[in-house]
Amino acid sequence: NTELNGMLRLDELPVSSEDDVLTILLSLDRSTEALEQLLQHVRWQFLSPKVLLDSCRLHNASPFRKCKATSIALSWLLGQGDKPNNICERRRKTYDATVQDNRPMKQESMVTWLLDEPAVLAPEKSASASTVQEEL
């Protein structure tokens, strides 16, 4: 876990978006406590609202929903809570140009997500997410 924590801190982590990071972390078989530690390194504000909210919905029995880090980050993104401790506010150097800061989360994004059909399957991993996961 220490090595993985170190990798997640890197601005040069080879991912095209923070969505890839979350997808990788949720695909790992981790306890709530272990996932809680890893989520401390997610750059929540760079997650796309759809991926973040789908992750909450799709992983309803997973440790992700039980983690305090998830609750704190969602409250912060919605402008209803304090900034998570130790959050890195820099973009990773490898992000696609389309990655944007989504804080505060726009109400329009929330309404659209709420009214969309729920995804049936977990989001597909991008090529960069698959590469990073293989390295782990």
Beta strands, then each sheet from edge to edge (+ up, - down):
end
